Amino acid sequence: MGETIRLRPRRPCPICGKPSQQRYHPFCSSRCADIDLGRWLGGNYAIPAEETETPEGVGQPEKDEDS
Ligand SMILES: [Zn+2]
């Protein structure tokens, strides 16, 4: 009783997926926070792009222009 109802569930750490800690919100630890910060500073922060599905014709690096 008297407990605050959480409208939003805790989000997992965006880096490793572990439950985030309030101290390092939204990360689970200072390490993950540093990793995220480093990505921003390094300009390498990128949202996972859509990976191109490997075609069935694996093993043919040369493009067949005649097709
Ligand atoms: Zn983490």
N, CA, C, O and the ligand as a Tripos MOL2 file, in Angstrom:
@<TRIPOS>MOLECULE
protein
  269   267    68     0     0
PROTEIN
NO_CHARGES

@<TRIPOS>ATOM
      1 N           0.8400   -1.1910    0.0000 N.3       1 MET1
      2 CA          0.0000    0.0000    0.0000 C.3       1 MET1
      3 C           0.8770    1.2430    0.0000 C.2       1 MET1
      4 O           1.9580    1.2850    0.5880 O.2       1 MET1
      5 N           0.3670    2.2320   -0.6750 N.am      2 GLY2
      6 CA          1.1350    3.4480   -0.7650 C.3       2 GLY2
      7 C           2.2460    3.3410   -1.7930 C.2       2 GLY2
      8 O           3.0710    4.2430   -1.9400 O.2       2 GLY2
      9 N           2.2500    2.2450   -2.4850 N.am      3 GLU3
     10 CA          3.3100    2.0840   -3.4800 C.3       3 GLU3
     11 C           2.9170    2.7570   -4.7830 C.2       3 GLU3
     12 O           1.8010    2.5910   -5.2740 O.2       3 GLU3
     13 N           3.8260    3.4990   -5.3210 N.am      4 THR4
     14 CA          3.5430    4.2110   -6.5510 C.3       4 THR4
     15 C           3.3980    3.2300   -7.7140 C.2       4 THR4
     16 O           4.2350    2.3540   -7.9290 O.2       4 THR4
     17 N           2.3420    3.4050   -8.4260 N.am      5 ILE5
     18 CA          2.1290    2.5370   -9.5770 C.3       5 ILE5
     19 C           2.9890    3.0250  -10.7440 C.2       5 ILE5
     20 O           2.9480    4.1880  -11.1450 O.2       5 ILE5
     21 N           3.7400    2.1090  -11.2490 N.am      6 ARG6
     22 CA          4.6000    2.4840  -12.3750 C.3       6 ARG6
     23 C           3.8200    2.3630  -13.6800 C.2       6 ARG6
     24 O           3.4000    1.2770  -14.0790 O.2       6 ARG6
     25 N           3.6410    3.4890  -14.3210 N.am      7 LEU7
     26 CA          2.8950    3.4790  -15.5770 C.3       7 LEU7
     27 C           3.7410    2.9190  -16.7050 C.2       7 LEU7
     28 O           3.2460    2.3010  -17.6470 O.2       7 LEU7
     29 N           5.0260    3.1580  -16.5710 N.am      8 ARG8
     30 CA          5.9150    2.6760  -17.6090 C.3       8 ARG8
     31 C           6.8440    1.5960  -17.0520 C.2       8 ARG8
     32 O           7.4430    1.7630  -15.9900 O.2       8 ARG8
     33 N           6.9490    0.5160  -17.7680 N.am      9 PRO9
     34 CA          7.8570   -0.5460  -17.3340 C.3       9 PRO9
     35 C           9.2990   -0.1080  -17.5180 C.2       9 PRO9
     36 O           9.6100    0.7280  -18.3650 O.2       9 PRO9
     37 N          10.1550   -0.6790  -16.7210 N.am     10 ARG10
     38 CA         11.5610   -0.3290  -16.8490 C.3      10 ARG10
     39 C          12.0940   -0.8210  -18.1820 C.2      10 ARG10
     40 O          11.8590   -1.9520  -18.6060 O.2      10 ARG10
     41 N          12.8060    0.0630  -18.8100 N.am     11 ARG11
     42 CA         13.4040   -0.3290  -20.0740 C.3      11 ARG11
     43 C          14.7710   -0.9630  -19.8190 C.2      11 ARG11
     44 O          15.5150   -0.5390  -18.9350 O.2      11 ARG11
     45 N          15.0710   -1.9490  -20.5830 N.am     12 PRO12
     46 CA         16.3810   -2.5950  -20.4340 C.3      12 PRO12
     47 C          17.4910   -1.6960  -20.9320 C.2      12 PRO12
     48 O          17.2550   -0.7440  -21.6760 O.2      12 PRO12
     49 N          18.6870   -2.0040  -20.5190 N.am     13 CYS13
     50 CA         19.8520   -1.2500  -20.9620 C.3      13 CYS13
     51 C          19.9470   -1.3290  -22.4850 C.2      13 CYS13
     52 O          19.9360   -2.4210  -23.0540 O.2      13 CYS13
     53 N          20.0400   -0.1740  -23.1430 N.am     14 PRO14
     54 CA         20.1070   -0.1670  -24.6150 C.3      14 PRO14
     55 C          21.4130   -0.7440  -25.1430 C.2      14 PRO14
     56 O          21.5380   -1.0490  -26.3290 O.2      14 PRO14
     57 N          22.3740   -0.8870  -24.2510 N.am     15 ILE15
     58 CA         23.6700   -1.3940  -24.6880 C.3      15 ILE15
     59 C          23.7220   -2.9060  -24.6230 C.2      15 ILE15
     60 O          24.0670   -3.5690  -25.6010 O.2      15 ILE15
     61 N          23.3790   -3.4460  -23.4700 N.am     16 CYS16
     62 CA         23.5240   -4.8820  -23.3040 C.3      16 CYS16
     63 C          22.1940   -5.5720  -23.0460 C.2      16 CYS16
     64 O          22.1060   -6.7990  -23.0930 O.2      16 CYS16
     65 N          21.1690   -4.7900  -22.7760 N.am     17 GLY17
     66 CA         19.8550   -5.3870  -22.6170 C.3      17 GLY17
     67 C          19.5260   -5.8160  -21.1930 C.2      17 GLY17
     68 O          18.4490   -6.3490  -20.9260 O.2      17 GLY17
     69 N          20.4590   -5.5790  -20.2940 N.am     18 LYS18
     70 CA         20.1880   -5.9240  -18.9020 C.3      18 LYS18
     71 C          19.2700   -4.8830  -18.2760 C.2      18 LYS18
     72 O          19.1830   -3.7570  -18.7650 O.2      18 LYS18
     73 N          18.5910   -5.2490  -17.2070 N.am     19 PRO19
     74 CA         17.7180   -4.2900  -16.5200 C.3      19 PRO19
     75 C          18.4870   -3.0430  -16.1200 C.2      19 PRO19
     76 O          19.5450   -3.1300  -15.4960 O.2      19 PRO19
     77 N          17.9600   -1.8970  -16.4760 N.am     20 SER20
     78 CA         18.6600   -0.6500  -16.2020 C.3      20 SER20
     79 C          18.6280   -0.3200  -14.7200 C.2      20 SER20
     80 O          17.6790   -0.6630  -14.0150 O.2      20 SER20
     81 N          19.6510    0.3330  -14.2660 N.am     21 GLN21
     82 CA         19.7300    0.7660  -12.8810 C.3      21 GLN21
     83 C          19.3910    2.2450  -12.8040 C.2      21 GLN21
     84 O          19.7890    3.0370  -13.6580 O.2      21 GLN21
     85 N          18.6510    2.5980  -11.7700 N.am     22 GLN22
     86 CA         18.2300    3.9930  -11.6360 C.3      22 GLN22
     87 C          19.4420    4.9170  -11.5580 C.2      22 GLN22
     88 O          19.4020    6.0590  -12.0160 O.2      22 GLN22
     89 N          20.5140    4.4040  -10.9730 N.am     23 ARG23
     90 CA         21.7210    5.2210  -10.8140 C.3      23 ARG23
     91 C          22.3450    5.5530  -12.1580 C.2      23 ARG23
     92 O          22.8980    6.6320  -12.3670 O.2      23 ARG23
     93 N          22.2370    4.6000  -13.0470 N.am     24 TYR24
     94 CA         22.8840    4.7980  -14.3560 C.3      24 TYR24
     95 C          21.8560    4.8980  -15.4710 C.2      24 TYR24
     96 O          22.1710    4.7130  -16.6470 O.2      24 TYR24
     97 N          20.6250    5.1930  -15.0820 N.am     25 HIS25
     98 CA         19.5510    5.2750  -16.0530 C.3      25 HIS25
     99 C          19.9730    6.0440  -17.2990 C.2      25 HIS25
    100 O          20.6040    7.0930  -17.1690 O.2      25 HIS25
    101 N          19.6570    5.5740  -18.4880 N.am     26 PRO26
    102 CA         18.8610    4.3540  -18.7150 C.3      26 PRO26
    103 C          19.7200    3.1120  -18.8790 C.2      26 PRO26
    104 O          19.2700    2.0990  -19.4130 O.2      26 PRO26
    105 N          20.9440    3.1970  -18.4210 N.am     27 PHE27
    106 CA         21.8450    2.0640  -18.6050 C.3      27 PHE27
    107 C          21.8980    1.2270  -17.3420 C.2      27 PHE27
    108 O          21.3330    1.5880  -16.3100 O.2      27 PHE27
    109 N          22.5910    0.0970  -17.4450 N.am     28 CYS28
    110 CA         22.6560   -0.7950  -16.3010 C.3      28 CYS28
    111 C          23.9000   -0.5230  -15.4790 C.2      28 CYS28
    112 O          23.9870   -0.9170  -14.3160 O.2      28 CYS28
    113 N          24.8550    0.1480  -16.0840 N.am     29 SER29
    114 CA         26.0970    0.4070  -15.3720 C.3      29 SER29
    115 C          26.8230    1.5740  -16.0110 C.2      29 SER29
    116 O          26.4880    2.0060  -17.1140 O.2      29 SER29
    117 N          27.8240    2.0780  -15.3030 N.am     30 SER30
    118 CA         28.5960    3.1990  -15.8440 C.3      30 SER30
    119 C          29.3350    2.7730  -17.1000 C.2      30 SER30
    120 O          29.6010    3.5880  -17.9830 O.2      30 SER30
    121 N          29.6600    1.5040  -17.1710 N.am     31 ARG31
    122 CA         30.3800    1.0100  -18.3320 C.3      31 ARG31
    123 C          29.5450    1.1610  -19.6020 C.2      31 ARG31
    124 O          30.0200    1.6460  -20.6290 O.2      31 ARG31
    125 N          28.3020    0.7380  -19.5030 N.am     32 CYS32
    126 CA         27.4280    0.8380  -20.6680 C.3      32 CYS32
    127 C          27.1650    2.3070  -20.9990 C.2      32 CYS32
    128 O          27.0370    2.6760  -22.1670 O.2      32 CYS32
    129 N          27.0890    3.1300  -19.9730 N.am     33 ALA33
    130 CA         26.8850    4.5590  -20.2120 C.3      33 ALA33
    131 C          28.0740    5.1360  -20.9560 C.2      33 ALA33
    132 O          27.9220    5.9700  -21.8480 O.2      33 ALA33
    133 N          29.2570    4.6810  -20.5780 N.am     34 ASP34
    134 CA         30.4660    5.1580  -21.2540 C.3      34 ASP34
    135 C          30.5060    4.6830  -22.6970 C.2      34 ASP34
    136 O          30.9350    5.4040  -23.5980 O.2      34 ASP34
    137 N          30.0590    3.4810  -22.8900 N.am     35 ILE35
    138 CA         30.0460    2.9280  -24.2360 C.3      35 ILE35
    139 C          29.1300    3.7570  -25.1260 C.2      35 ILE35
    140 O          29.4710    4.1020  -26.2570 O.2      35 ILE35
    141 N          27.9630    4.0650  -24.5830 N.am     36 ASP36
    142 CA         27.0100    4.8510  -25.3600 C.3      36 ASP36
    143 C          27.5560    6.2450  -25.6180 C.2      36 ASP36
    144 O          27.4170    6.7920  -26.7120 O.2      36 ASP36
    145 N          28.1760    6.8080  -24.5920 N.am     37 LEU37
    146 CA         28.7410    8.1460  -24.7330 C.3      37 LEU37
    147 C          29.8590    8.1360  -25.7660 C.2      37 LEU37
    148 O          29.9790    9.0490  -26.5830 O.2      37 LEU37
    149 N          30.6640    7.0980  -25.7150 N.am     38 GLY38
    150 CA         31.7690    6.9830  -26.6620 C.3      38 GLY38
    151 C          31.2700    6.8910  -28.0860 C.2      38 GLY38
    152 O          31.8960    7.4060  -29.0120 O.2      38 GLY38
    153 N          30.1560    6.2400  -28.2520 N.am     39 ARG39
    154 CA         29.5960    6.1260  -29.6050 C.3      39 ARG39
    155 C          29.1770    7.4860  -30.1130 C.2      39 ARG39
    156 O          29.3790    7.8350  -31.2760 O.2      39 ARG39
    157 N          28.5890    8.2440  -29.2070 N.am     40 TRP40
    158 CA         28.1410    9.5790  -29.6200 C.3      40 TRP40
    159 C          29.3270   10.4520  -29.9720 C.2      40 TRP40
    160 O          29.3410   11.1260  -31.0020 O.2      40 TRP40
    161 N          30.3330   10.4280  -29.0900 N.am     41 LEU41
    162 CA         31.4960   11.2750  -29.3160 C.3      41 LEU41
    163 C          32.2660   10.8160  -30.5380 C.2      41 LEU41
    164 O          32.8500   11.6260  -31.2590 O.2      41 LEU41
    165 N          32.2620    9.5200  -30.7640 N.am     42 GLY42
    166 CA         33.0140    8.9970  -31.8930 C.3      42 GLY42
    167 C          32.2680    9.1190  -33.1970 C.2      42 GLY42
    168 O          32.8110    8.8750  -34.2740 O.2      42 GLY42
    169 N          31.0100    9.5020  -33.0800 N.am     43 GLY43
    170 CA         30.2230    9.6580  -34.2970 C.3      43 GLY43
    171 C          29.8760    8.3250  -34.9200 C.2      43 GLY43
    172 O          29.4660    8.2360  -36.0770 O.2      43 GLY43
    173 N          30.0520    7.2920  -34.1150 N.am     44 ASN44
    174 CA         29.7600    5.9670  -34.6540 C.3      44 ASN44
    175 C          28.4170    5.4460  -34.1690 C.2      44 ASN44
    176 O          28.0540    4.2900  -34.3850 O.2      44 ASN44
    177 N          27.7030    6.3300  -33.5130 N.am     45 TYR45
    178 CA         26.4190    5.8930  -33.0080 C.3      45 TYR45
    179 C          25.4450    5.7330  -34.1760 C.2      45 TYR45
    180 O          25.0770    6.6980  -34.8450 O.2      45 TYR45
    181 N          25.0570    4.5240  -34.3860 N.am     46 ALA46
    182 CA         24.1650    4.2880  -35.5110 C.3      46 ALA46
    183 C          23.0970    3.2770  -35.1360 C.2      46 ALA46
    184 O          23.3530    2.2910  -34.4440 O.2      46 ALA46
    185 N          21.9240    3.5490  -35.6020 N.am     47 ILE47
    186 CA         20.8530    2.6050  -35.3710 C.3      47 ILE47
    187 C          21.0680    1.4080  -36.3030 C.2      47 ILE47
    188 O          21.3170    1.5780  -37.4960 O.2      47 ILE47
    189 N          20.9710    0.2300  -35.7580 N.am     48 PRO48
    190 CA         21.1590   -0.9500  -36.6040 C.3      48 PRO48
    191 C          20.3460   -0.8670  -37.8780 C.2      48 PRO48
    192 O          19.1160   -0.8350  -37.8550 O.2      48 PRO48
    193 N          21.0540   -0.8320  -38.9770 N.am     49 ALA49
    194 CA         20.3670   -0.7270  -40.2580 C.3      49 ALA49
    195 C          19.8270   -2.0860  -40.6820 C.2      49 ALA49
    196 O          20.1770   -3.1320  -40.1350 O.2      49 ALA49
    197 N          18.9840   -2.0190  -41.6550 N.am     50 GLU50
    198 CA         18.4320   -3.2780  -42.1400 C.3      50 GLU50
    199 C          19.5160   -4.0710  -42.8630 C.2      50 GLU50
    200 O          20.0890   -3.6360  -43.8620 O.2      50 GLU50
    201 N          19.7590   -5.2140  -42.3280 N.am     51 GLU51
    202 CA         20.7900   -6.0260  -42.9510 C.3      51 GLU51
    203 C          20.2510   -6.6680  -44.2240 C.2      51 GLU51
    204 O          19.1450   -7.2050  -44.2780 O.2      51 GLU51
    205 N          21.0810   -6.5810  -45.2230 N.am     52 THR52
    206 CA         20.6750   -7.1720  -46.4860 C.3      52 THR52
    207 C          20.6700   -8.6860  -46.3650 C.2      52 THR52
    208 O          21.6710   -9.3030  -46.0000 O.2      52 THR52
    209 N          19.5780   -9.2420  -46.6640 N.am     53 GLU53
    210 CA         19.5030  -10.6880  -46.5640 C.3      53 GLU53
    211 C          20.4070  -11.3400  -47.6020 C.2      53 GLU53
    212 O          20.4910  -10.9160  -48.7550 O.2      53 GLU53
    213 N          21.0630  -12.3640  -47.1510 N.am     54 THR54
    214 CA         21.9590  -13.0530  -48.0610 C.3      54 THR54
    215 C          21.1420  -13.7790  -49.1270 C.2      54 THR54
    216 O          20.2850  -14.6060  -48.8140 O.2      54 THR54
    217 N          21.4160  -13.4630  -50.3690 N.am     55 PRO55
    218 CA         20.6750  -14.1240  -51.4590 C.3      55 PRO55
    219 C          20.9920  -15.6140  -51.5090 C.2      55 PRO55
    220 O          21.9950  -16.0730  -50.9650 O.2      55 PRO55
    221 N          20.1460  -16.3250  -52.1510 N.am     56 GLU56
    222 CA         20.3530  -17.7680  -52.2190 C.3      56 GLU56
    223 C          21.5700  -18.1040  -53.0670 C.2      56 GLU56
    224 O          22.2160  -19.1310  -52.8590 O.2      56 GLU56
    225 N          21.8770  -17.2430  -54.0140 N.am     57 GLY57
    226 CA         22.9840  -17.5220  -54.9210 C.3      57 GLY57
    227 C          24.3270  -17.1670  -54.3270 C.2      57 GLY57
    228 O          25.1170  -16.4570  -54.9480 O.2      57 GLY57
    229 N          24.5900  -17.6520  -53.1350 N.am     58 VAL58
    230 CA         25.8690  -17.3690  -52.5050 C.3      58 VAL58
    231 C          26.9780  -18.0990  -53.2310 C.2      58 VAL58
    232 O          26.8240  -19.2590  -53.6130 O.2      58 VAL58
    233 N          28.0740  -17.4340  -53.4180 N.am     59 GLY59
    234 CA         29.1890  -18.0740  -54.1200 C.3      59 GLY59
    235 C          29.3900  -17.4820  -55.4930 C.2      59 GLY59
    236 O          30.2360  -17.9290  -56.2670 O.2      59 GLY59
    237 N          28.5820  -16.4480  -55.7860 N.am     60 GLN60
    238 CA         28.7350  -15.7900  -57.0730 C.3      60 GLN60
    239 C          28.9830  -14.3060  -56.8620 C.2      60 GLN60
    240 O          28.0770  -13.4870  -57.0110 O.2      60 GLN60
    241 N          30.2210  -13.9670  -56.5120 N.am     61 PRO61
    242 CA         30.5630  -12.5670  -56.2380 C.3      61 PRO61
    243 C          30.4330  -11.6790  -57.4650 C.2      61 PRO61
    244 O          30.1610  -10.4840  -57.3420 O.2      61 PRO61
    245 N          30.6240  -12.2480  -58.6380 N.am     62 GLU62
    246 CA         30.5140  -11.4510  -59.8520 C.3      62 GLU62
    247 C          29.0480  -11.3000  -60.2560 C.2      62 GLU62
    248 O          28.2640  -12.2480  -60.2080 O.2      62 GLU62
    249 N          28.7150  -10.0870  -60.6510 N.am     63 LYS63
    250 CA         27.3360   -9.8560  -61.0740 C.3      63 LYS63
    251 C          27.1110  -10.3750  -62.4850 C.2      63 LYS63
    252 O          27.9190  -10.1720  -63.3910 O.2      63 LYS63
    253 N          26.0120  -11.0340  -62.6270 N.am     64 ASP64
    254 CA         25.7060  -11.5680  -63.9490 C.3      64 ASP64
    255 C          24.9110  -10.5380  -64.7300 C.2      64 ASP64
    256 O          23.7070  -10.3820  -64.5290 O.2      64 ASP64
    257 N          25.5790   -9.8550  -65.5990 N.am     65 GLU65
    258 CA         24.9170   -8.7830  -66.3430 C.3      65 GLU65
    259 C          23.9970   -9.3360  -67.4180 C.2      65 GLU65
    260 O          23.1400   -8.6300  -67.9500 O.2      65 GLU65
    261 N          24.1850  -10.5720  -67.7160 N.am     66 ASP66
    262 CA         23.4170  -11.1680  -68.8020 C.3      66 ASP66
    263 C          22.0480  -11.6390  -68.3150 C.2      66 ASP66
    264 O          21.2160  -12.0920  -69.1020 O.2      66 ASP66
    265 N          21.8310  -11.5260  -67.0180 N.am     67 SER67
    266 CA         20.5530  -11.9720  -66.4860 C.3      67 SER67
    267 C          19.5730  -10.8160  -66.5510 C.2      67 SER67
    268 O          18.4180  -10.9630  -66.1520 O.2      67 SER67
    269 ZN         24.2420   -2.4810  -19.9000 Zn       68 ZN68
@<TRIPOS>BOND
     1     1     2 1
     2     2     3 1
     3     3     4 2
     4     3     5 am
     5     5     6 1
     6     6     7 1
     7     7     8 2
     8     7     9 am
     9     9    10 1
    10    10    11 1
    11    11    12 2
    12    11    13 am
    13    13    14 1
    14    14    15 1
    15    15    16 2
    16    15    17 am
    17    17    18 1
    18    18    19 1
    19    19    20 2
    20    19    21 am
    21    21    22 1
    22    22    23 1
    23    23    24 2
    24    23    25 am
    25    25    26 1
    26    26    27 1
    27    27    28 2
    28    27    29 am
    29    29    30 1
    30    30    31 1
    31    31    32 2
    32    31    33 am
    33    33    34 1
    34    34    35 1
    35    35    36 2
    36    35    37 am
    37    37    38 1
    38    38    39 1
    39    39    40 2
    40    39    41 am
    41    41    42 1
    42    42    43 1
    43    43    44 2
    44    43    45 am
    45    45    46 1
    46    46    47 1
    47    47    48 2
    48    47    49 am
    49    49    50 1
    50    50    51 1
    51    51    52 2
    52    51    53 am
    53    53    54 1
    54    54    55 1
    55    55    56 2
    56    55    57 am
    57    57    58 1
    58    58    59 1
    59    59    60 2
    60    59    61 am
    61    61    62 1
    62    62    63 1
    63    63    64 2
    64    63    65 am
    65    65    66 1
    66    66    67 1
    67    67    68 2
    68    67    69 am
    69    69    70 1
    70    70    71 1
    71    71    72 2
    72    71    73 am
    73    73    74 1
    74    74    75 1
    75    75    76 2
    76    75    77 am
    77    77    78 1
    78    78    79 1
    79    79    80 2
    80    79    81 am
    81    81    82 1
    82    82    83 1
    83    83    84 2
    84    83    85 am
    85    85    86 1
    86    86    87 1
    87    87    88 2
    88    87    89 am
    89    89    90 1
    90    90    91 1
    91    91    92 2
    92    91    93 am
    93    93    94 1
    94    94    95 1
    95    95    96 2
    96    95    97 am
    97    97    98 1
    98    98    99 1
    99    99   100 2
   100    99   101 am
   101   101   102 1
   102   102   103 1
   103   103   104 2
   104   103   105 am
   105   105   106 1
   106   106   107 1
   107   107   108 2
   108   107   109 am
   109   109   110 1
   110   110   111 1
   111   111   112 2
   112   111   113 am
   113   113   114 1
   114   114   115 1
   115   115   116 2
   116   115   117 am
   117   117   118 1
   118   118   119 1
   119   119   120 2
   120   119   121 am
   121   121   122 1
   122   122   123 1
   123   123   124 2
   124   123   125 am
   125   125   126 1
   126   126   127 1
   127   127   128 2
   128   127   129 am
   129   129   130 1
   130   130   131 1
   131   131   132 2
   132   131   133 am
   133   133   134 1
   134   134   135 1
   135   135   136 2
   136   135   137 am
   137   137   138 1
   138   138   139 1
   139   139   140 2
   140   139   141 am
   141   141   142 1
   142   142   143 1
   143   143   144 2
   144   143   145 am
   145   145   146 1
   146   146   147 1
   147   147   148 2
   148   147   149 am
   149   149   150 1
   150   150   151 1
   151   151   152 2
   152   151   153 am
   153   153   154 1
   154   154   155 1
   155   155   156 2
   156   155   157 am
   157   157   158 1
   158   158   159 1
   159   159   160 2
   160   159   161 am
   161   161   162 1
   162   162   163 1
   163   163   164 2
   164   163   165 am
   165   165   166 1
   166   166   167 1
   167   167   168 2
   168   167   169 am
   169   169   170 1
   170   170   171 1
   171   171   172 2
   172   171   173 am
   173   173   174 1
   174   174   175 1
   175   175   176 2
   176   175   177 am
   177   177   178 1
   178   178   179 1
   179   179   180 2
   180   179   181 am
   181   181   182 1
   182   182   183 1
   183   183   184 2
   184   183   185 am
   185   185   186 1
   186   186   187 1
   187   187   188 2
   188   187   189 am
   189   189   190 1
   190   190   191 1
   191   191   192 2
   192   191   193 am
   193   193   194 1
   194   194   195 1
   195   195   196 2
   196   195   197 am
   197   197   198 1
   198   198   199 1
   199   199   200 2
   200   199   201 am
   201   201   202 1
   202   202   203 1
   203   203   204 2
   204   203   205 am
   205   205   206 1
   206   206   207 1
   207   207   208 2
   208   207   209 am
   209   209   210 1
   210   210   211 1
   211   211   212 2
   212   211   213 am
   213   213   214 1
   214   214   215 1
   215   215   216 2
   216   215   217 am
   217   217   218 1
   218   218   219 1
   219   219   220 2
   220   219   221 am
   221   221   222 1
   222   222   223 1
   223   223   224 2
   224   223   225 am
   225   225   226 1
   226   226   227 1
   227   227   228 2
   228   227   229 am
   229   229   230 1
   230   230   231 1
   231   231   232 2
   232   231   233 am
   233   233   234 1
   234   234   235 1
   235   235   236 2
   236   235   237 am
   237   237   238 1
   238   238   239 1
   239   239   240 2
   240   239   241 am
   241   241   242 1
   242   242   243 1
   243   243   244 2
   244   243   245 am
   245   245   246 1
   246   246   247 1
   247   247   248 2
   248   247   249 am
   249   249   250 1
   250   250   251 1
   251   251   252 2
   252   251   253 am
   253   253   254 1
   254   254   255 1
   255   255   256 2
   256   255   257 am
   257   257   258 1
   258   258   259 1
   259   259   260 2
   260   259   261 am
   261   261   262 1
   262   262   263 1
   263   263   264 2
   264   263   265 am
   265   265   266 1
   266   266   267 1
   267   267   268 2
@<TRIPOS>SUBSTRUCTURE
     1 MET1         2 RESIDUE 1 A MET
     2 GLY2         6 RESIDUE 1 A GLY
     3 GLU3        10 RESIDUE 1 A GLU
     4 THR4        14 RESIDUE 1 A THR
     5 ILE5        18 RESIDUE 1 A ILE
     6 ARG6        22 RESIDUE 1 A ARG
     7 LEU7        26 RESIDUE 1 A LEU
     8 ARG8        30 RESIDUE 1 A ARG
     9 PRO9        34 RESIDUE 1 A PRO
    10 ARG10       38 RESIDUE 1 A ARG
    11 ARG11       42 RESIDUE 1 A ARG
    12 PRO12       46 RESIDUE 1 A PRO
    13 CYS13       50 RESIDUE 1 A CYS
    14 PRO14       54 RESIDUE 1 A PRO
    15 ILE15       58 RESIDUE 1 A ILE
    16 CYS16       62 RESIDUE 1 A CYS
    17 GLY17       66 RESIDUE 1 A GLY
    18 LYS18       70 RESIDUE 1 A LYS
    19 PRO19       74 RESIDUE 1 A PRO
    20 SER20       78 RESIDUE 1 A SER
    21 GLN21       82 RESIDUE 1 A GLN
    22 GLN22       86 RESIDUE 1 A GLN
    23 ARG23       90 RESIDUE 1 A ARG
    24 TYR24       94 RESIDUE 1 A TYR
    25 HIS25       98 RESIDUE 1 A HIS
    26 PRO26      102 RESIDUE 1 A PRO
    27 PHE27      106 RESIDUE 1 A PHE
    28 CYS28      110 RESIDUE 1 A CYS
    29 SER29      114 RESIDUE 1 A SER
    30 SER30      118 RESIDUE 1 A SER
    31 ARG31      122 RESIDUE 1 A ARG
    32 CYS32      126 RESIDUE 1 A CYS
    33 ALA33      130 RESIDUE 1 A ALA
    34 ASP34      134 RESIDUE 1 A ASP
    35 ILE35      138 RESIDUE 1 A ILE
    36 ASP36      142 RESIDUE 1 A ASP
    37 LEU37      146 RESIDUE 1 A LEU
    38 GLY38      150 RESIDUE 1 A GLY
    39 ARG39      154 RESIDUE 1 A ARG
    40 TRP40      158 RESIDUE 1 A TRP
    41 LEU41      162 RESIDUE 1 A LEU
    42 GLY42      166 RESIDUE 1 A GLY
    43 GLY43      170 RESIDUE 1 A GLY
    44 ASN44      174 RESIDUE 1 A ASN
    45 TYR45      178 RESIDUE 1 A TYR
    46 ALA46      182 RESIDUE 1 A ALA
    47 ILE47      186 RESIDUE 1 A ILE
    48 PRO48      190 RESIDUE 1 A PRO
    49 ALA49      194 RESIDUE 1 A ALA
    50 GLU50      198 RESIDUE 1 A GLU
    51 GLU51      202 RESIDUE 1 A GLU
    52 THR52      206 RESIDUE 1 A THR
    53 GLU53      210 RESIDUE 1 A GLU
    54 THR54      214 RESIDUE 1 A THR
    55 PRO55      218 RESIDUE 1 A PRO
    56 GLU56      222 RESIDUE 1 A GLU
    57 GLY57      226 RESIDUE 1 A GLY
    58 VAL58      230 RESIDUE 1 A VAL
    59 GLY59      234 RESIDUE 1 A GLY
    60 GLN60      238 RESIDUE 1 A GLN
    61 PRO61      242 RESIDUE 1 A PRO
    62 GLU62      246 RESIDUE 1 A GLU
    63 LYS63      250 RESIDUE 1 A LYS
    64 ASP64      254 RESIDUE 1 A ASP
    65 GLU65      258 RESIDUE 1 A GLU
    66 ASP66      262 RESIDUE 1 A ASP
    67 SER67      266 RESIDUE 1 A SER
    68 ZN68       269 GROUP 0 **** ****
